[in-house]
Amino acid sequence: MDKSARIRELVKILNEASKAYYQEAREIITNYEYDKLYDELVLLEKETGIVLAGSPTVNVGYEVLSDLPKEAHPGRMLSLDKTKDREALKAWLSDKDGILSWKLDGLTIVLTYENGELAKAVTRGNGEIGEVVTANAKVFDNVPLAIPYKGSLTLRGEAVIKYSDFERINAEIDDADSKYKNPRNLCSGSVRQLNTKITAERHVNFMAFSLVSAEGVDFGNSRKNQMEWLKSQGFDVVEYFEVCAEPSLLNIGKTDILSAIEWFAENVSKSDYPSDGLVLSYDDIAYGQSLGNTSKFPRDSIAFKWQDEIADTILREIEWSASRTGLINPVAIFDPVDIEGSTVSRASVHNISIVKELKLGIGDTISVYKANMIIPQIAENKTCSGTVTVPDTCPVCGSHTIIKNENGVETLFCPNEDCPAKQIKSFSLFVSRDALNIDGLSEATIEKFISKGIISEFADLFHIEQYWDVIVSMEGFGRKSFDNLVASINKARETTMSRFIYSLGIPGIGVANARLISRACGDDWETVKNISFEELTGIDGIGSIMAEGYRAFFDNEKKRKIADAVFTELVIEKKEAPSDTNSDIAGKTFVITGSLEHFGNRNELKEIIENAGGKVSGSVSKKTDYLINNDITSNSSKNKTAKELGVPIITEEQFLKEILKEGE
């Protein structure tokens, strides 16, 4: 293939990958592969002088195709040039002072404030036109709705979802195939929602990284001063170091850049914020501006991407893992290798398309790395034997598999509705801690019970006594373990309606949503089964997609019968309606922050508020009635927002005595 043809091929591949990543929140190639192909394109463009109009080396961001309102940016937002070489970063800084910070992996947002109030929020989009997401930005966890400064302010930052929130949200999704792949994709979909309720539920954070303009404010020509000023206005700013190329008496208080990079490298896996590298900017604003821009990059800043630690190993097996929805995922099993401080021996290959693209074969030499120093991935296949075959039968039930092709991505499915893999995953959810909480039923035990015909539906679990002789003779079981299991099952009979709803595995209905529906239905089973789509969407926190999935579940006669059979085995705890003594809570919205003294965790306090008819939100807004924080004088973003909006800040003691009226 000649070089011009290769350029066209690379542009096509990279643009398709960008479209999938930015518009559709999915990945068709790994970040490693994208960077590799991008670097190849850059070299070819330099060698040939050919740069196509659609090349990703001259285009920024994504084409805006959503239903959100669009708006042009006052000036074009550029991307950043990048390097993976620490010494190159040091050389770039030269004798100047710099600001080195995380390069957060989320969605870039531009905020505008007028007269001290948030006036507008716009995504970067393609750098020229973005999407207006003002309503959504107002429900971010930490965006100040009002600030002390009353002039015209424009700043940029990254909307991100923390790993802890990402894991919590995924934990509430029982369908393994519906779980989000990474925080960045979840954040993109959350910020660009048409429904602000969904955005609020996702706990998006905004981390400021650049001040564009603040009329009338003198920053002494220093980016550091800008960052500190933004902090004083109530913004959370990205973590950063003041850096210099070499330590000296003239640079007291600054960190040499190589030491700072090492600190970030050591802490990237510990940070709760997803990051895909670092950003280095000149502290001297005027100097940086004097350097101008290229067609795509500003010259006052540069991105640093981690030099992936890559290890070669031997591919020993492709494990085809069947899930509850029928999706069969390929997982690479290889000889253990040490990478980034831990030993890895397996990595998801995601789908058939990637298996084919990598030309995987058992015994091949493959290179493995950790994406963003965290998630094991296959970088490349050095042998490319291509001998791995896609199974034509399900590894669990033996049914003929089917290959689905959606948007050019091939995935493997088992169409058998009675596949034990689907049942195993369903049963695992049914007995899990947040569902009926039955101890002693691991997936391995469930699999044995299903294979021996002891259970086929949920209600069968409540009658395993009739299989006493079969179970006690099973490996790993005896009289004591059997008795313990029966006792655990009987204990689980007494449960709450919300736990029962969650245990059924209704698509999209997690723990929190089950609690909302249970409360709206008064813990009444007939109402739970028959609540309408309109009634569901009328519940604060339940969207149309959840409501559709919920109704589809109970409109399925087979699933309805299974649920009814379980209900007859249970004793549902009826929660009392809010009493007159809790009238100060009913209908009120609370936000809880900081450490607690009188409650074991926030969920305990949240349950008391919700049982009394109140609501607990994750962020302070004009609709918040009380912020509960034992540290009333702290300068946290929630405290600042509450003070700006006139929201009362109360301690636990005040909540118990003045709101809950405990002891009266």
Solvent accessible surface area in square Angstrom, and as a share of the most:
residue,aa,sasa,rsa
1,M,163,0.73
2,D,94,0.49
3,K,104,0.44
4,S,35,0.22
5,A,40,0.31
6,R,60,0.22
7,I,0,0.00
8,R,134,0.49
9,E,61,0.27
10,L,0,0.00
11,V,14,0.08
12,K,125,0.53
13,I,55,0.28
14,L,0,0.00
15,N,56,0.29
16,E,82,0.37
17,A,7,0.05
18,S,22,0.14
19,K,105,0.45
20,A,1,0.01
21,Y,39,0.15
22,Y,57,0.22
23,Q,41,0.18
24,E,68,0.30
25,A,38,0.30
26,R,62,0.23
27,E,65,0.29
28,I,40,0.20
29,I,22,0.11
30,T,20,0.12
31,N,57,0.29
32,Y,33,0.13
33,E,35,0.16
34,Y,55,0.21
35,D,16,0.08
36,K,94,0.40
37,L,17,0.08
38,Y,23,0.09
39,D,65,0.34
40,E,57,0.25
41,L,0,0.00
42,V,42,0.24
43,L,109,0.54
44,L,20,0.10
45,E,14,0.06
46,K,154,0.65
47,E,110,0.50
48,T,48,0.28
49,G,63,0.61
50,I,62,0.31
51,V,78,0.45
52,L,43,0.21
53,A,101,0.78
54,G,32,0.31
55,S,0,0.00
56,P,11,0.07
57,T,17,0.10
58,V,43,0.25
59,N,70,0.36
60,V,7,0.04
61,G,26,0.25
62,Y,14,0.05
63,E,109,0.49
64,V,22,0.13
65,L,108,0.54
66,S,34,0.22
67,D,121,0.63
68,L,13,0.06
69,P,85,0.53
70,K,86,0.36
71,E,57,0.26
72,A,68,0.53
73,H,21,0.10
74,P,146,0.92
75,G,42,0.40
76,R,93,0.34
77,M,7,0.03
78,L,37,0.18
79,S,26,0.17
80,L,48,0.24
81,D,63,0.33
82,K,58,0.24
83,T,25,0.14
84,K,52,0.22
85,D,72,0.37
86,R,86,0.31
87,E,101,0.45
88,A,42,0.33
89,L,0,0.00
90,K,40,0.17
91,A,75,0.58
92,W,59,0.21
93,L,0,0.00
94,S,63,0.41
95,D,124,0.64
96,K,61,0.26
97,D,48,0.25
98,G,1,0.01
99,I,11,0.06
100,L,0,0.00
101,S,9,0.06
102,W,15,0.05
103,K,57,0.24
104,L,16,0.08
105,D,21,0.11
106,G,8,0.07
107,L,8,0.04
108,T,22,0.13
109,I,0,0.00
110,V,14,0.08
111,L,0,0.00
112,T,22,0.13
113,Y,0,0.00
114,E,73,0.33
115,N,120,0.62
116,G,1,0.01
117,E,106,0.47
118,L,10,0.05
119,A,53,0.41
120,K,69,0.29
121,A,0,0.00
122,V,7,0.04
123,T,0,0.00
124,R,54,0.20
125,G,0,0.00
126,N,48,0.24
127,G,0,0.00
128,E,89,0.40
129,I,73,0.37
130,G,0,0.00
131,E,0,0.00
132,V,33,0.19
133,V,3,0.02
134,T,23,0.13
135,A,62,0.48
136,N,4,0.02
137,A,0,0.00
138,K,83,0.35
139,V,33,0.19
140,F,5,0.02
141,D,21,0.11
142,N,9,0.05
143,V,7,0.04
144,P,3,0.02
145,L,18,0.09
146,A,19,0.15
147,I,3,0.01
148,P,80,0.51
149,Y,32,0.12
150,K,126,0.54
151,G,18,0.18
152,S,34,0.22
153,L,0,0.00
154,T,27,0.16
155,L,0,0.00
156,R,67,0.24
157,G,0,0.00
158,E,16,0.07
159,A,0,0.00
160,V,0,0.00
161,I,0,0.00
162,K,53,0.23
163,Y,42,0.16
164,S,57,0.37
165,D,24,0.13
166,F,23,0.10
167,E,107,0.48
168,R,88,0.32
169,I,17,0.09
170,N,20,0.10
171,A,67,0.52
172,E,39,0.17
173,I,24,0.12
174,D,22,0.11
175,D,17,0.09
176,A,48,0.37
177,D,38,0.20
178,S,60,0.39
179,K,66,0.28
180,Y,71,0.27
181,K,131,0.56
182,N,24,0.12
183,P,9,0.06
184,R,7,0.03
185,N,6,0.03
186,L,1,0.01
187,C,0,0.00
188,S,2,0.01
189,G,31,0.30
190,S,0,0.00
191,V,0,0.00
192,R,36,0.13
193,Q,46,0.21
194,L,124,0.62
195,N,50,0.26
196,T,48,0.28
197,K,78,0.33
198,I,29,0.14
199,T,0,0.00
200,A,33,0.25
201,E,59,0.27
202,R,34,0.13
203,H,40,0.18
204,V,1,0.00
205,N,10,0.05
206,F,3,0.01
207,M,17,0.08
208,A,0,0.00
209,F,73,0.30
210,S,24,0.16
211,L,15,0.07
212,V,71,0.41
213,S,54,0.35
214,A,10,0.08
215,E,110,0.49
216,G,89,0.86
217,V,43,0.25
218,D,130,0.67
219,F,25,0.11
220,G,53,0.51
221,N,71,0.36
222,S,13,0.09
223,R,47,0.17
224,K,61,0.26
225,N,65,0.34
226,Q,21,0.09
227,M,10,0.04
228,E,68,0.30
229,W,45,0.16
230,L,0,0.00
231,K,83,0.35
232,S,68,0.44
233,Q,16,0.07
234,G,4,0.04
235,F,6,0.03
236,D,47,0.24
237,V,15,0.09
238,V,2,0.01
239,E,90,0.40
240,Y,36,0.14
241,F,53,0.22
242,E,48,0.22
243,V,0,0.00
244,C,3,0.02
245,A,16,0.13
246,E,100,0.45
247,P,91,0.57
248,S,58,0.37
249,L,157,0.78
250,L,168,0.84
251,N,32,0.16
252,I,139,0.71
253,G,73,0.70
254,K,57,0.24
255,T,40,0.23
256,D,33,0.17
257,I,0,0.00
258,L,55,0.27
259,S,55,0.36
260,A,1,0.00
261,I,0,0.00
262,E,74,0.33
263,W,84,0.29
264,F,0,0.00
265,A,15,0.12
266,E,99,0.45
267,N,31,0.16
268,V,5,0.03
269,S,76,0.49
270,K,153,0.65
271,S,25,0.16
272,D,53,0.28
273,Y,52,0.20
274,P,4,0.03
275,S,4,0.02
276,D,23,0.12
277,G,0,0.00
278,L,0,0.00
279,V,29,0.16
280,L,0,0.00
281,S,10,0.07
282,Y,14,0.05
283,D,28,0.15
284,D,50,0.26
285,I,33,0.17
286,A,57,0.44
287,Y,71,0.27
288,G,3,0.03
289,Q,131,0.58
290,S,87,0.56
291,L,60,0.30
292,G,31,0.30
293,N,87,0.45
294,T,57,0.33
295,S,82,0.53
296,K,14,0.06
297,F,39,0.16
298,P,26,0.17
299,R,112,0.41
300,D,24,0.13
301,S,11,0.07
302,I,16,0.08
303,A,3,0.02
304,F,1,0.00
305,K,38,0.16
306,W,16,0.06
307,Q,124,0.55
308,D,25,0.13
309,E,81,0.36
310,I,70,0.36
311,A,22,0.17
312,D,73,0.38
313,T,9,0.05
314,I,50,0.25
315,L,0,0.00
316,R,131,0.48
317,E,86,0.38
318,I,15,0.08
319,E,61,0.27
320,W,35,0.12
321,S,44,0.28
322,A,12,0.10
323,S,6,0.04
324,R,41,0.15
325,T,54,0.31
326,G,1,0.01
327,L,28,0.14
328,I,2,0.01
329,N,42,0.21
330,P,2,0.01
331,V,19,0.11
332,A,0,0.00
333,I,37,0.19
334,F,4,0.02
335,D,47,0.24
336,P,93,0.59
337,V,22,0.13
338,D,103,0.53
339,I,0,0.00
340,E,49,0.22
341,G,85,0.81
342,S,48,0.31
343,T,87,0.51
344,V,17,0.09
345,S,42,0.27
346,R,116,0.42
347,A,5,0.04
348,S,48,0.31
349,V,3,0.02
350,H,69,0.31
351,N,14,0.07
352,I,1,0.00
353,S,30,0.19
354,I,13,0.07
355,V,6,0.03
356,K,111,0.47
357,E,90,0.40
358,L,26,0.13
359,K,112,0.47
360,L,2,0.01
361,G,0,0.00
362,I,95,0.48
363,G,41,0.39
364,D,2,0.01
365,T,41,0.24
366,I,0,0.00
367,S,1,0.01
368,V,0,0.00
369,Y,4,0.02
370,K,18,0.08
371,A,14,0.11
372,N,36,0.18
373,M,28,0.13
374,I,60,0.30
375,I,81,0.41
376,P,34,0.22
377,Q,19,0.08
378,I,8,0.04
379,A,2,0.02
380,E,52,0.24
381,N,12,0.06
382,K,115,0.49
383,T,72,0.42
384,C,61,0.36
385,S,54,0.35
386,G,41,0.40
387,T,85,0.50
388,V,24,0.14
389,T,109,0.63
390,V,41,0.23
391,P,33,0.21
392,D,98,0.51
393,T,52,0.30
394,C,4,0.02
395,P,74,0.47
396,V,65,0.37
397,C,40,0.24
398,G,46,0.44
399,S,31,0.20
400,H,136,0.61
401,T,21,0.12
402,I,76,0.39
403,I,88,0.45
404,K,76,0.32
405,N,97,0.50
406,E,111,0.50
407,N,117,0.60
408,G,58,0.56
409,V,21,0.12
410,E,38,0.17
411,T,29,0.17
412,L,2,0.01
413,F,40,0.17
414,C,4,0.02
415,P,66,0.42
416,N,44,0.23
417,E,139,0.62
418,D,92,0.47
419,C,1,0.00
420,P,39,0.25
421,A,5,0.04
422,K,21,0.09
423,Q,42,0.19
424,I,15,0.08
425,K,70,0.29
426,S,24,0.15
427,F,3,0.01
428,S,24,0.16
429,L,18,0.09
430,F,0,0.00
431,V,10,0.06
432,S,37,0.24
433,R,182,0.67
434,D,59,0.31
435,A,0,0.00
436,L,5,0.03
437,N,71,0.36
438,I,7,0.04
439,D,100,0.52
440,G,55,0.53
441,L,14,0.07
442,S,63,0.41
443,E,79,0.35
444,A,60,0.47
445,T,17,0.10
446,I,0,0.00
447,E,92,0.41
448,K,80,0.34
449,F,0,0.00
450,I,22,0.11
451,S,90,0.58
452,K,112,0.47
453,G,52,0.50
454,I,6,0.03
455,I,3,0.01
456,S,68,0.44
457,E,73,0.33
458,F,20,0.08
459,A,13,0.10
460,D,47,0.24
461,L,0,0.00
462,F,4,0.01
463,H,82,0.37
464,I,1,0.01
465,E,82,0.37
466,Q,129,0.57
467,Y,69,0.26
468,W,96,0.34
469,D,89,0.46
470,V,57,0.33
471,I,0,0.00
472,V,31,0.18
473,S,90,0.58
474,M,13,0.06
475,E,152,0.68
476,G,75,0.72
477,F,35,0.15
478,G,29,0.27
479,R,168,0.61
480,K,158,0.67
481,S,41,0.26
482,F,8,0.03
483,D,83,0.43
484,N,86,0.44
485,L,4,0.02
486,V,24,0.14
487,A,61,0.47
488,S,18,0.11
489,I,4,0.02
490,N,64,0.33
491,K,164,0.70
492,A,7,0.06
493,R,56,0.21
494,E,116,0.52
495,T,6,0.04
496,T,22,0.13
497,M,3,0.01
498,S,17,0.11
499,R,83,0.30
500,F,0,0.00
501,I,0,0.00
502,Y,12,0.05
503,S,0,0.00
504,L,10,0.05
505,G,6,0.05
506,I,0,0.00
507,P,67,0.42
508,G,33,0.32
509,I,1,0.01
510,G,1,0.01
511,V,32,0.18
512,A,32,0.25
513,N,15,0.08
514,A,1,0.00
515,R,69,0.25
516,L,44,0.22
517,I,0,0.00
518,S,5,0.03
519,R,89,0.32
520,A,58,0.45
521,C,8,0.05
522,G,53,0.51
523,D,15,0.08
524,D,58,0.30
525,W,13,0.04
526,E,98,0.44
527,T,56,0.33
528,V,0,0.00
529,K,13,0.06
530,N,79,0.41
531,I,11,0.06
532,S,39,0.25
533,F,70,0.29
534,E,122,0.55
535,E,103,0.46
536,L,0,0.00
537,T,40,0.23
538,G,62,0.60
539,I,23,0.12
540,D,63,0.33
541,G,8,0.08
542,I,4,0.02
543,G,5,0.05
544,S,58,0.37
545,I,145,0.73
546,M,37,0.16
547,A,0,0.00
548,E,100,0.45
549,G,17,0.17
550,Y,0,0.00
551,R,34,0.13
552,A,65,0.50
553,F,18,0.07
554,F,1,0.00
555,D,101,0.52
556,N,62,0.32
557,E,119,0.53
558,K,124,0.52
559,K,85,0.36
560,R,62,0.23
561,K,128,0.54
562,I,33,0.17
563,A,0,0.00
564,D,45,0.23
565,A,37,0.29
566,V,0,0.00
567,F,63,0.26
568,T,107,0.62
569,E,31,0.14
570,L,17,0.08
571,V,93,0.54
572,I,26,0.13
573,E,89,0.40
574,K,131,0.56
575,K,81,0.34
576,E,156,0.70
577,A,85,0.66
578,P,61,0.39
579,S,58,0.37
580,D,131,0.68
581,T,90,0.52
582,N,30,0.15
583,S,70,0.45
584,D,49,0.25
585,I,0,0.00
586,A,44,0.34
587,G,72,0.69
588,K,66,0.28
589,T,22,0.13
590,F,0,0.00
591,V,1,0.00
592,I,13,0.06
593,T,17,0.10
594,G,33,0.32
595,S,93,0.60
596,L,35,0.18
597,E,131,0.59
598,H,90,0.40
599,F,27,0.11
600,G,66,0.64
601,N,77,0.39
602,R,117,0.43
603,N,105,0.54
604,E,82,0.37
605,L,0,0.00
606,K,51,0.22
607,E,81,0.36
608,I,59,0.30
609,I,0,0.00
610,E,13,0.06
611,N,58,0.30
612,A,4,0.03
613,G,29,0.28
614,G,7,0.06
615,K,90,0.38
616,V,30,0.17
617,S,32,0.21
618,G,23,0.22
619,S,10,0.06
620,V,10,0.06
621,S,26,0.17
622,K,159,0.67
623,K,170,0.72
624,T,10,0.06
625,D,46,0.24
626,Y,44,0.17
627,L,0,0.00
628,I,0,0.00
629,N,8,0.04
630,N,42,0.22
631,D,75,0.39
632,I,61,0.31
633,T,116,0.67
634,S,27,0.17
635,N,120,0.62
636,S,45,0.29
637,S,21,0.14
638,K,39,0.17
639,N,0,0.00
640,K,53,0.23
641,T,8,0.05
642,A,0,0.00
643,K,115,0.49
644,E,60,0.27
645,L,43,0.21
646,G,62,0.60
647,V,10,0.06
648,P,66,0.41
649,I,26,0.13
650,I,13,0.06
651,T,27,0.16
652,E,1,0.00
653,E,76,0.34
654,Q,59,0.26
655,F,0,0.00
656,L,16,0.08
657,K,128,0.54
658,E,98,0.44
659,I,11,0.06
660,L,27,0.14
661,K,66,0.28
662,E,104,0.46
663,G,84,0.80
664,E,168,0.75
